[in-house]
Amino acid sequence: MTHIHNSEKKTLKLAQLRPAPSFVVADKVGVTYPVRGNIAQGIDTQSTPRMIRDVRGRLRGVRAISDVSFTLNEGNRLAIVGENGSGKTTLLQVLAGILKPEVGTLRVRGRITSLININLGTQIEATGHRNITLRGLAAGYTHDEIEAKREEIAEFSELGEFLSMPIETYSSGMRMRLVFSIATAFTPEILVLDEWLSAGDVSFKEKATRRMIEFVEKAGILILASHSRKLILDNCEICLWLEQGVVRAMGPVLEIVNAYEADQRAKKTNPDAPATLLRGAN
């Protein structure tokens, strides 16, 4: 008979309690937005390959993203860059579970915290305290987990007795304090972030900036879409470049950001130059 020492039992128990490492695997993910009616029949299909038409030439859909594949494991920090309209927001919404891929598959292990639109789901007729509960439940946390964070959320928001009042009575700055305090209260396993968040007046923004830095550092996996070179280089080590809804390149963050910015400069001086595919593209 094999005997297990008490210390080994304790180590085994801790290992069993520790959550499995998070991961995100996108495999040829695509999303098309349907278009109904006779909208934009005059658009030239040849010059706009993302437009989908039927045999009669009627516009039936727009490819937002197509054939997007990548794998992220625990500890990875991914930046997503691309021009406006390149598909960044759609991809973020798919990763956050807001949209389902029309084609391809997305496999995720880990609880997703999405800060794409932190105002989404706010109940203006409910009190601040009730919104803490509702938003916590919507994010997948239990009542016990929410109650364990309530005091911290209340203290950070600095809203005091206003938390017992309907948030329709709040100023816009007070609402932002509340939703920011709730959104950043829990340790994220997978954090999906569209630009950097801040909130409130000058003094609160300083607090919010420090809290965001700590919040991002705690994330098991970070996925950040941004136009800020500094923000990307400070927080990410991998970069995915989207162009016209497909992956133009993916690789080390400095290499891809430099290539993307060089491409943007080239387009300004020679907008008709053909695109070149970079090393590391999917």
Secondary structure as the mmCIF struct_conf table of DSSP 4:
data_model
#
loop_
_struct_conf.conf_type_id
_struct_conf.id
_struct_conf.beg_label_comp_id
_struct_conf.beg_label_asym_id
_struct_conf.beg_label_seq_id
_struct_conf.end_label_comp_id
_struct_conf.end_label_asym_id
_struct_conf.end_label_seq_id
HELX_RH_AL_P HELX_RH_AL_P1 ASN A 6 LEU A 17
BEND BEND1 ARG A 18 ARG A 18
HELX_LH_PP_P HELX_LH_PP_P1 PRO A 19 SER A 22
STRN STRN1 PHE A 23 PRO A 34
BEND BEND2 GLY A 37 ASN A 38
TURN_TY1_P TURN_TY1_P1 ILE A 39 GLY A 42
BEND BEND3 ILE A 43 ILE A 43
TURN_TY1_P TURN_TY1_P2 THR A 45 SER A 47
TURN_TY1_P TURN_TY1_P3 PRO A 49 ARG A 50
STRN STRN2 MET A 51 ARG A 53
TURN_TY1_P TURN_TY1_P4 VAL A 55 ARG A 56
STRN STRN3 LEU A 59 ASN A 73
TURN_TY1_P TURN_TY1_P5 GLU A 74 GLY A 75
STRN STRN4 ARG A 77 VAL A 81
TURN_TY1_P TURN_TY1_P6 ASN A 84 GLY A 85
BEND BEND4 SER A 86 GLY A 87
HELX_RH_AL_P HELX_RH_AL_P2 LYS A 88 LEU A 95
TURN_TY1_P TURN_TY1_P7 ALA A 96 GLY A 97
BEND BEND5 ILE A 98 LEU A 99
BEND BEND6 GLU A 102 GLU A 102
STRN STRN5 VAL A 103 ARG A 109
BEND BEND7 GLY A 110 GLY A 110
STRN STRN6 ILE A 112 LEU A 115
BEND BEND8 ILE A 116 ILE A 116
TURN_TY1_P TURN_TY1_P8 ILE A 118 GLY A 121
TURN_TY1_P TURN_TY1_P9 ILE A 124 GLU A 125
BEND BEND9 ALA A 126 ALA A 126
STRN STRN7 THR A 127 THR A 127
HELX_RH_AL_P HELX_RH_AL_P3 GLY A 128 ALA A 138
TURN_TY1_P TURN_TY1_P10 ALA A 139 GLY A 140
HELX_RH_AL_P HELX_RH_AL_P4 HIS A 143 SER A 157
TURN_TY1_P TURN_TY1_P11 GLU A 158 GLU A 158
HELX_RH_3T_P HELX_RH_3T_P1 GLY A 160 SER A 164
BEND BEND10 MET A 165 MET A 165
STRN STRN8 PRO A 166 PRO A 166
HELX_RH_3T_P HELX_RH_3T_P2 ILE A 167 THR A 169
BEND BEND11 TYR A 170 TYR A 170
HELX_RH_AL_P HELX_RH_AL_P5 SER A 172 ALA A 183
TURN_TY1_P TURN_TY1_P12 THR A 184 THR A 184
BEND BEND12 ALA A 185 PHE A 186
BEND BEND13 GLU A 189 GLU A 189
STRN STRN9 ILE A 190 ASP A 194
BEND BEND14 GLU A 195 GLU A 195
BEND BEND15 GLY A 200 ASP A 201
HELX_RH_AL_P HELX_RH_AL_P6 VAL A 202 LYS A 218
BEND BEND16 GLY A 220 GLY A 220
STRN STRN10 ILE A 221 ALA A 225
BEND BEND17 HIS A 227 HIS A 227
HELX_RH_AL_P HELX_RH_AL_P7 ARG A 229 ASN A 235
BEND BEND18 GLU A 237 GLU A 237
STRN STRN11 ILE A 238 GLU A 243
TURN_TY1_P TURN_TY1_P13 GLN A 244 GLY A 245
STRN STRN12 VAL A 246 PRO A 252
HELX_RH_AL_P HELX_RH_AL_P8 VAL A 253 THR A 269
TURN_TY1_P TURN_TY1_P14 PRO A 271 ASP A 272
BEND BEND19 ALA A 273 ALA A 273
HELX_LH_PP_P HELX_LH_PP_P2 PRO A 274 ALA A 275
HELX_LH_PP_P HELX_LH_PP_P3 LEU A 277 LEU A 278
TURN_TY1_P TURN_TY1_P15 ARG A 279 GLY A 280
#
